[in-house]
Amino acid sequence: MKKVVYAALLSSVIIIPASAIAQTAVVAVPSEVETYVVKEKTPSVMMQGDVMVGSELPRAVVIHKVPKFDAFSYAVVNNRRVIVDAKTRRVIKIIE
């Protein structure tokens, strides 16, 4: 009986890579970062395709630092302001 129970428990275990979980994590963007990004006069860069949360901006897109918030950078892509992770260039938030 114990072997059957253990087998049932083991068969229901799902292994998810840590990278998959990290990609879906929600990052809280401080309101000061959003305010700064909205107020800055930054020209838009045109890029083929849509910019989506979780996507990585190509190296050709210049990202700008947010003062006092080293973890965040931003860009204006296809006339949309995007906040990105400064290290990975992944889009964290799109400001509409």
C-alpha positions as CSV (number, residue, x, y, z in Angstrom):
1,M,0.0,0.0,0.0
2,K,2.8,2.4,0.9
3,K,4.5,1.9,-2.5
4,V,1.3,2.8,-4.3
5,V,0.8,6.0,-2.3
6,Y,4.5,7.1,-2.9
7,A,4.1,6.3,-6.6
8,A,1.0,8.4,-6.8
9,L,2.7,11.3,-5.0
10,L,5.8,11.1,-7.2
11,S,3.8,11.0,-10.4
12,S,2.0,14.3,-9.5
13,V,5.2,16.3,-9.0
14,I,5.9,18.9,-11.6
15,I,9.3,20.4,-12.0
16,I,9.4,23.9,-13.2
17,P,12.8,25.6,-14.1
18,A,13.6,28.6,-11.9
19,S,14.1,30.7,-15.0
20,A,10.4,30.2,-16.0
21,I,9.3,31.3,-12.5
22,A,11.6,34.3,-12.6
23,Q,10.2,35.5,-16.0
24,T,6.7,35.6,-14.6
25,A,7.6,37.4,-11.4
26,V,6.0,40.8,-10.9
27,V,8.4,43.6,-10.2
28,A,7.1,46.6,-8.3
29,V,8.1,49.9,-10.0
30,P,8.3,52.8,-7.6
31,S,6.1,55.7,-8.4
32,E,9.1,58.0,-8.5
33,V,10.5,55.9,-11.4
34,E,7.3,56.2,-13.4
35,T,7.0,59.9,-12.8
36,Y,10.6,60.4,-14.0
37,V,10.1,58.4,-17.1
38,V,6.9,60.2,-18.0
39,K,8.4,63.7,-17.5
40,E,11.6,63.1,-19.5
41,K,11.7,64.3,-23.1
42,T,13.2,61.3,-24.8
43,P,12.9,60.7,-28.5
44,S,11.2,57.5,-29.6
45,V,13.1,54.7,-31.3
46,M,11.2,52.7,-34.0
47,M,11.5,48.9,-33.7
48,Q,9.9,46.1,-35.7
49,G,7.4,44.1,-33.7
50,D,5.6,44.8,-30.5
51,V,7.2,45.6,-27.2
52,M,5.8,43.3,-24.5
53,V,6.4,42.9,-20.7
54,G,9.0,40.2,-20.3
55,S,10.6,40.8,-23.7
56,E,14.3,41.9,-23.9
57,L,15.1,45.1,-25.8
58,P,17.7,44.7,-28.5
59,R,21.2,46.2,-27.9
60,A,20.4,48.7,-30.8
61,V,17.8,50.3,-28.5
62,V,19.4,52.9,-26.2
63,I,18.2,52.6,-22.6
64,H,18.5,55.5,-20.2
65,K,19.3,55.4,-16.5
66,V,16.9,56.5,-13.9
67,P,18.7,58.7,-11.3
68,K,18.7,57.2,-7.7
69,F,17.2,53.9,-9.0
70,D,20.1,51.8,-10.4
71,A,17.9,48.7,-10.9
72,F,15.7,50.6,-13.5
73,S,16.3,52.1,-16.9
74,Y,13.9,53.2,-19.6
75,A,13.4,53.7,-23.3
76,V,10.8,55.1,-25.6
77,V,10.1,52.5,-28.2
78,N,7.4,52.8,-31.0
79,N,6.1,55.9,-29.1
80,R,5.6,53.8,-25.9
81,R,7.5,54.5,-22.7
82,V,8.9,51.3,-21.3
83,I,10.7,50.6,-17.9
84,V,13.3,47.9,-18.1
85,D,15.6,46.0,-15.8
86,A,18.9,47.9,-16.1
87,K,21.0,44.6,-16.1
88,T,18.9,42.4,-18.3
89,R,17.1,44.9,-20.6
90,R,13.9,43.0,-20.0
91,V,10.7,45.1,-20.1
92,I,9.2,45.4,-16.7
93,K,6.4,47.8,-17.4
94,I,4.9,49.7,-20.3
95,I,3.4,53.1,-19.5
96,E,0.4,53.8,-21.6
